[in-house]
Amino acid sequence: MPSRTTIFATLVIISLGSLYLLHAHSPTTFTMSSPPGLELALAQTSTSPPTLKVTLKNTSPSAYTILKWNTPFDPIALNLDIFTVTNVETNEKADIPRIMLKRKVPPSKDQLLEIPSGAERSVDVLFQKEGVVELSPAKYRVVAAGRYGVVWQKKKGEVSEEDLEDLGGDDRFRDTQFESAEVEMVVE
């Protein structure tokens, strides 16, 4: 018959092992998915120059206003590591130079994009810019993914100067994710 010490040691080892496995397989950071009702889609509109139309659709009953920084609606989105572009044949990622920058805070109201309930907003992103991005003729898989800095659940006109100063407010989502479905882009 095993001694009390052997039984106690076995229980301690099992408990510590269980705690380790529980901790090792649980996420260490909390990430929110996209705000409810916001859907991001990509569609090719031109092969020469290669251009994708990025559309953000709002299917929720409320208006949303997003800060465009570091989203596909940012004028420099192509160089912010938002788009993953992979050659279909070689499975190699395209070399798109990434830039780092500092933004003037608070952002101005022209850096906000309102998407009313039931509406969508779109922007064309050019994937061929001399000296910046030069893709060889081929087929590519493209995904847009990242984080919204701030999404307010209200109209653009209702975003206050205070909301802009601290990028906050009671009716906002912070650091929520966006990700499009993968689309094929042809470069001629």
HUDA-V173773 format. One record per pair of residues at least 24 apart in sequence whose C-alpha atoms are under 10 Angstrom apart, sorted by the first residue. I is the first residue (numbers start at 1). J is the second residue. Records with the same first field share a line. If there is no record, write none. Layout:
I: J ; J
//
This chain:
31: 147 ; 174 ; 175 ; 176 ; 177
32: 147 ; 173 ; 174 ; 175 ; 176 ; 177 ; 178
33: 147 ; 148 ; 173 ; 175 ; 176 ; 177 ; 178 ; 179
34: 147 ; 148 ; 151 ; 173 ; 174 ; 175 ; 176 ; 177 ; 178 ; 179
35: 60 ; 64 ; 148 ; 151 ; 152 ; 153 ; 172 ; 173 ; 174 ; 176 ; 177 ; 178
36: 60 ; 61 ; 62
37: 61 ; 62 ; 63 ; 64 ; 117 ; 118
38: 64 ; 115 ; 117 ; 120 ; 178
39: 120 ; 178 ; 179 ; 180 ; 181
40: 72 ; 120 ; 121 ; 122 ; 144 ; 145 ; 178 ; 179 ; 180 ; 181
41: 122 ; 143 ; 144 ; 179 ; 180 ; 181 ; 182 ; 183
42: 122 ; 123 ; 124 ; 125 ; 142 ; 143 ; 144 ; 180 ; 181 ; 182 ; 183 ; 184 ; 185
43: 124 ; 142 ; 182 ; 183 ; 184 ; 185
44: 124 ; 125 ; 183 ; 184 ; 185 ; 186
45: 124 ; 125 ; 126 ; 185
46: 124 ; 126 ; 185 ; 186 ; 187 ; 188
47: 127 ; 137 ; 185 ; 186 ; 187 ; 188
48: 126 ; 127 ; 128 ; 137 ; 186 ; 187 ; 188
49: 126 ; 127 ; 128 ; 129 ; 135 ; 186 ; 187 ; 188
50: 125 ; 126 ; 127 ; 128 ; 129 ; 135 ; 137 ; 185 ; 186 ; 187 ; 188
51: 124 ; 125 ; 126 ; 127 ; 128 ; 185 ; 186 ; 187
52: 123 ; 124 ; 125 ; 126 ; 127 ; 142 ; 183 ; 184 ; 185
53: 122 ; 123 ; 124 ; 125 ; 126
54: 121 ; 122 ; 123 ; 124 ; 125 ; 144 ; 180
55: 120 ; 121 ; 122 ; 123 ; 124 ; 180
56: 115 ; 119 ; 120 ; 121 ; 122 ; 123 ; 178 ; 180
57: 115 ; 116 ; 117 ; 118 ; 119 ; 120 ; 121 ; 122
58: 114 ; 115 ; 116 ; 117 ; 118 ; 119 ; 120 ; 121
59: 115 ; 116 ; 117 ; 118 ; 119 ; 120
60: 116 ; 117 ; 118 ; 119 ; 153
61: 116 ; 117 ; 118
62: 115 ; 116 ; 117 ; 118 ; 153 ; 154 ; 155
63: 114 ; 115 ; 116 ; 117 ; 118 ; 119 ; 152 ; 153 ; 154 ; 155 ; 156
64: 113 ; 114 ; 115 ; 116 ; 117 ; 151 ; 152 ; 153 ; 154 ; 155 ; 156 ; 171 ; 172 ; 173
65: 112 ; 113 ; 114 ; 115 ; 116 ; 150 ; 151 ; 152 ; 153 ; 154 ; 155 ; 156 ; 157 ; 158 ; 159 ; 172
66: 111 ; 112 ; 113 ; 114 ; 115 ; 148 ; 149 ; 150 ; 151 ; 152 ; 153 ; 154 ; 155 ; 156 ; 172 ; 173
67: 107 ; 108 ; 109 ; 110 ; 111 ; 112 ; 113 ; 114 ; 148 ; 149 ; 150 ; 151 ; 152 ; 156 ; 164 ; 167
68: 107 ; 110 ; 111 ; 112 ; 113 ; 114 ; 148 ; 149 ; 150 ; 151
69: 103 ; 107 ; 111 ; 112 ; 147 ; 148 ; 149 ; 150
70: 145 ; 146 ; 147 ; 148 ; 149
71: 144 ; 145 ; 146 ; 147 ; 148 ; 149 ; 178
72: 122 ; 123 ; 124 ; 125 ; 144 ; 145 ; 146 ; 148 ; 178
73: 111 ; 112 ; 113 ; 121 ; 122 ; 123 ; 124 ; 125
74: 111 ; 112 ; 123 ; 125
75: 111 ; 123 ; 124 ; 125
76: 125
77: 125 ; 144
78: 125 ; 126 ; 127 ; 128 ; 129 ; 132 ; 133 ; 144
79: 132 ; 133
80: 146
81: 144 ; 145 ; 146
82: 143 ; 144 ; 145 ; 146 ; 147 ; 178 ; 179
83: 127 ; 141 ; 142 ; 143 ; 144 ; 145 ; 146 ; 179 ; 180
84: 140 ; 141 ; 142 ; 143 ; 144 ; 145 ; 182
85: 127 ; 135 ; 139 ; 140 ; 141 ; 142 ; 143 ; 144 ; 182 ; 183 ; 184 ; 185
86: 139 ; 140 ; 141 ; 142 ; 143 ; 184 ; 185
87: 135 ; 136 ; 137 ; 138 ; 139 ; 140 ; 141 ; 142 ; 184 ; 185 ; 186
88: 138 ; 139 ; 140 ; 141 ; 142 ; 184 ; 185 ; 186
89: 138 ; 139 ; 140 ; 141
90: 138 ; 139 ; 140
91: 140 ; 141
92: 140
93: 140 ; 141 ; 142
94: 133 ; 134 ; 135 ; 136 ; 140
95: 132 ; 133 ; 134 ; 135
96: 127 ; 132 ; 133 ; 134 ; 135
97: 131 ; 132 ; 133
98: 132
105: 164 ; 165 ; 166 ; 167
106: 161 ; 162 ; 163 ; 164 ; 165 ; 166 ; 167
107: 161 ; 164 ; 165 ; 167
108: 161 ; 164 ; 165
109: 156 ; 157 ; 159 ; 160 ; 161 ; 164
110: 156
112: 150 ; 151 ; 152 ; 156 ; 157 ; 159 ; 164
113: 151 ; 155 ; 156
114: 151 ; 152 ; 153 ; 154 ; 155 ; 156 ; 157
115: 153 ; 154 ; 155 ; 156
116: 153 ; 154 ; 155 ; 156
117: 154 ; 155
127: 185 ; 187
128: 187
135: 187 ; 188
136: 186 ; 187 ; 188
137: 186 ; 187 ; 188
138: 185 ; 186 ; 187 ; 188
139: 184 ; 185 ; 186 ; 187 ; 188
140: 182 ; 183 ; 184 ; 185 ; 186 ; 187
141: 182 ; 183 ; 184 ; 185 ; 186
142: 180 ; 181 ; 182 ; 183 ; 184 ; 185
143: 179 ; 180 ; 181 ; 182 ; 183 ; 184
144: 178 ; 179 ; 180 ; 181 ; 182 ; 183
145: 177 ; 178 ; 179 ; 180 ; 181
146: 175 ; 176 ; 177 ; 178 ; 179 ; 180
147: 174 ; 175 ; 176 ; 177 ; 178 ; 179
148: 173 ; 174 ; 175 ; 176 ; 177 ; 178
149: 173 ; 174 ; 175 ; 176 ; 177
150: 174 ; 175 ; 176
151: 175 ; 176
//
